[in-house]
Amino acid sequence: MTYVFIVSFVLIMVGEFADKSQLLALLLATRYKAWQVLIGIFAATLVVHFFTALVGQTLGTFIPVGVLPWFTGALFVGFGVWTLRGDKVDESDMNRARAGLGPILATFVAFFFAELGDKTQIMTMTIAADPGSALLAYLHAAGPSVSSWLQDSGLTLEGITPMGQFWAVTLGSTLGMVFADAIAIGVGRVMGVRLPERAVRRVSGALFIVFGVATVLAQFVGQ
């Protein structure tokens, strides 16, 4: 369960950097208090990712085991390309935040609709379908010392129940998104600057492509 939570947290956190949802969070933070924006983001993301993880995990049960790493690996490579292209905040998202609602509710509504069909929502669904099982197999095959460390650290899928996997993905992805937005808002407030969008986008995109390729190649380790 720990492994699934970490994978969900890290990948969604990285995916949120330079994403339109983070840009929306930065814009909202200029209108409302940071804690109000973060509470709204947490609530909206939890609702969206709850159902997203449920759908993703269900789909994962219908995809053959041998096909799943190819499917998820290809999607993550696609996420990398998507990230490199960049994203912009839709005017409709900002209009929802100006609908005369309170700060938290306005943020909730804006983020709820902004997340529907967004990259991070599709990523959450992909992780729920296959939370890095092929990559974990690759790490175990890296050597006895690495395998032993993973086992001792609890970074394994052994013994995890479907319910445990579901909540690990849901909470990991939700907290990863909130954490990324909190960093961006905090840096902006303290230093008066925004994170270097182009550089962050390039690093994030490259990481997704590497993760996707590693997920596919992990199937062939030890064969």
C-alpha positions as CSV (number, residue, x, y, z in Angstrom):
1,M,0.0,0.0,0.0
2,T,2.9,2.3,0.8
3,Y,4.4,1.8,-2.7
4,V,1.1,2.6,-4.4
5,F,0.6,5.7,-2.3
6,I,4.1,6.9,-3.1
7,V,3.8,6.2,-6.9
8,S,0.4,8.1,-6.9
9,F,1.7,11.0,-4.8
10,V,4.9,11.5,-6.8
11,L,3.6,11.1,-10.3
12,I,0.6,13.3,-9.7
13,M,2.7,15.9,-7.9
14,V,5.1,16.0,-10.9
15,G,2.3,16.1,-13.4
16,E,0.7,19.0,-11.6
17,F,3.7,21.2,-12.1
18,A,3.1,23.6,-15.0
19,D,-0.3,22.0,-15.6
20,K,-3.3,24.2,-16.2
21,S,-4.7,23.2,-12.7
22,Q,-1.6,24.6,-11.0
23,L,-1.9,27.8,-13.1
24,L,-5.5,28.1,-12.0
25,A,-4.4,27.6,-8.4
26,L,-1.9,30.5,-8.7
27,L,-4.6,32.8,-10.2
28,L,-7.1,31.9,-7.5
29,A,-4.4,32.6,-4.8
30,T,-4.2,36.2,-6.0
31,R,-7.9,36.6,-5.2
32,Y,-8.3,34.5,-2.1
33,K,-6.3,33.4,0.9
34,A,-3.9,30.5,0.2
35,W,-5.5,28.1,2.8
36,Q,-8.9,28.7,1.3
37,V,-7.7,27.8,-2.1
38,L,-5.9,24.7,-0.9
39,I,-9.0,23.5,1.0
40,G,-11.1,23.9,-2.1
41,I,-8.5,22.1,-4.2
42,F,-8.3,19.2,-1.8
43,A,-12.1,18.8,-1.7
44,A,-12.6,19.0,-5.4
45,T,-9.6,16.7,-6.2
46,L,-10.8,14.1,-3.6
47,V,-14.2,13.9,-5.2
48,V,-13.0,13.7,-8.8
49,H,-10.1,11.3,-8.0
50,F,-12.4,9.1,-5.9
51,F,-14.5,8.2,-8.9
52,T,-11.6,8.3,-11.3
53,A,-9.6,5.7,-9.2
54,L,-12.7,3.5,-9.0
55,V,-13.1,3.5,-12.8
56,G,-9.4,3.0,-13.4
57,Q,-9.1,0.1,-11.0
58,T,-12.2,-1.5,-12.5
59,L,-10.8,-1.2,-16.0
60,G,-7.5,-2.7,-14.9
61,T,-9.3,-5.9,-14.0
62,F,-10.4,-6.4,-17.6
63,I,-7.1,-5.7,-19.3
64,P,-4.9,-8.8,-19.7
65,V,-1.9,-8.8,-17.4
66,G,0.6,-9.1,-20.3
67,V,-1.0,-6.1,-22.0
68,L,-1.4,-3.8,-19.0
69,P,2.3,-2.6,-18.8
70,W,2.2,-1.8,-22.6
71,F,-1.0,0.1,-22.1
72,T,0.1,2.1,-19.1
73,G,3.6,2.6,-20.4
74,A,2.3,4.1,-23.7
75,L,-0.1,6.4,-21.7
76,F,2.7,7.7,-19.6
77,V,4.8,8.4,-22.6
78,G,1.8,10.3,-24.0
79,F,1.5,12.2,-20.7
80,G,5.2,13.2,-21.1
81,V,4.5,14.6,-24.6
82,W,1.3,16.3,-23.3
83,T,3.3,17.9,-20.6
84,L,6.0,19.1,-23.0
85,R,3.4,20.8,-25.1
86,G,2.1,22.8,-22.2
87,D,-1.4,23.8,-21.1
88,K,-3.4,27.0,-20.5
89,V,-6.2,27.9,-18.1
90,D,-9.6,28.0,-19.8
91,E,-11.5,31.3,-19.4
92,S,-14.6,29.2,-18.4
93,D,-12.6,27.9,-15.3
94,M,-11.9,31.4,-14.1
95,N,-15.5,32.5,-14.8
96,R,-16.7,29.7,-12.4
97,A,-14.4,31.1,-9.7
98,R,-16.1,34.6,-10.2
99,A,-19.6,33.3,-9.8
100,G,-20.2,35.1,-6.5
101,L,-19.5,32.0,-4.4
102,G,-17.4,32.0,-1.2
103,P,-13.6,31.4,-1.6
104,I,-13.6,27.7,-0.8
105,L,-16.7,26.9,-2.7
106,A,-15.6,29.0,-5.7
107,T,-12.2,27.1,-5.8
108,F,-14.0,23.8,-5.4
109,V,-16.3,24.5,-8.4
110,A,-13.5,25.8,-10.6
111,F,-11.2,22.9,-9.9
112,F,-13.9,20.3,-10.1
113,F,-14.7,21.2,-13.7
114,A,-11.0,22.0,-14.6
115,E,-10.0,18.4,-13.5
116,L,-12.6,16.7,-15.7
117,G,-10.8,15.3,-18.6
118,D,-7.5,16.9,-17.5
119,K,-4.1,15.2,-17.7
120,T,-4.0,14.5,-13.9
121,Q,-7.4,12.9,-13.9
122,I,-6.4,10.5,-16.7
123,M,-3.1,9.8,-15.0
124,T,-4.9,8.9,-11.8
125,M,-7.1,6.5,-13.7
126,T,-4.0,5.0,-15.3
127,I,-2.2,4.5,-12.0
128,A,-5.3,2.9,-10.5
129,A,-5.4,0.4,-13.4
130,D,-1.7,-0.5,-12.9
131,P,0.2,1.1,-10.0
132,G,3.6,0.4,-11.4
133,S,3.6,-3.4,-11.0
134,A,6.0,-3.9,-14.0
135,L,8.4,-1.2,-12.7
136,L,8.3,-2.8,-9.2
137,A,9.2,-6.1,-10.8
138,Y,12.2,-4.4,-12.5
139,L,13.4,-3.0,-9.2
140,H,13.2,-6.4,-7.5
141,A,15.2,-7.9,-10.3
142,A,17.9,-5.2,-9.8
143,G,19.5,-7.4,-7.2
144,P,19.0,-9.1,-3.8
145,S,20.0,-5.9,-1.8
146,V,17.5,-3.8,-3.7
147,S,14.8,-6.4,-3.4
148,S,15.4,-6.8,0.4
149,W,15.3,-3.1,0.9
150,L,12.0,-2.8,-1.0
151,Q,10.5,-5.6,1.1
152,D,11.7,-4.1,4.4
153,S,10.4,-0.7,3.5
154,G,7.0,-2.0,2.6
155,L,7.4,-0.9,-1.0
156,T,5.6,-3.9,-2.5
157,L,2.2,-4.9,-3.9
158,E,2.2,-8.2,-1.9
159,G,-0.8,-8.5,0.4
160,I,-2.5,-5.3,-0.8
161,T,-6.2,-5.5,-1.1
162,P,-8.3,-3.9,-3.8
163,M,-9.7,-1.5,-1.2
164,G,-6.2,-0.7,0.0
165,Q,-5.0,0.0,-3.5
166,F,-8.1,2.2,-4.2
167,W,-7.5,4.4,-1.2
168,A,-3.8,4.5,-1.7
169,V,-4.3,5.9,-5.3
170,T,-7.1,8.2,-4.3
171,L,-5.4,9.8,-1.3
172,G,-1.9,9.7,-2.9
173,S,-3.1,11.5,-6.0
174,T,-5.1,14.0,-4.1
175,L,-2.4,14.9,-1.7
176,G,0.2,15.0,-4.5
177,M,-1.9,17.6,-6.3
178,V,-2.4,19.7,-3.2
179,F,1.2,19.5,-2.3
180,A,2.4,20.7,-5.8
181,D,-0.1,23.6,-5.7
182,A,1.0,24.5,-2.2
183,I,4.6,24.7,-3.3
184,A,3.8,26.9,-6.3
185,I,1.6,29.2,-4.2
186,G,4.2,29.3,-1.4
187,V,7.1,30.1,-3.7
188,G,5.0,32.9,-5.3
189,R,4.0,34.4,-2.0
190,V,7.5,34.2,-0.3
191,M,9.7,35.0,-3.2
192,G,7.3,37.0,-5.4
193,V,8.1,34.8,-8.4
194,R,6.6,31.9,-10.3
195,L,8.3,28.6,-10.8
196,P,10.1,28.5,-14.2
197,E,7.3,27.1,-16.2
198,R,9.3,25.9,-19.3
199,A,12.0,24.2,-17.3
200,V,9.5,22.5,-15.0
201,R,7.5,21.4,-17.9
202,R,10.6,19.8,-19.6
203,V,11.7,18.0,-16.5
204,S,8.2,16.7,-15.8
205,G,7.6,15.6,-19.4
206,A,11.0,13.8,-19.5
207,L,10.2,12.0,-16.2
208,F,6.9,10.7,-17.5
209,I,8.5,9.4,-20.7
210,V,11.2,7.6,-18.7
211,F,8.6,6.1,-16.4
212,G,6.5,4.9,-19.3
213,V,9.5,3.4,-21.1
214,A,10.7,1.7,-17.9
215,T,7.3,0.3,-17.3
216,V,7.3,-1.4,-20.7
217,L,10.9,-2.6,-20.5
218,A,10.5,-4.0,-17.0
219,Q,8.5,-6.9,-18.5
220,F,11.6,-8.2,-20.2
221,V,13.9,-8.2,-17.2
222,G,14.9,-11.7,-16.3
223,Q,13.5,-13.2,-19.4
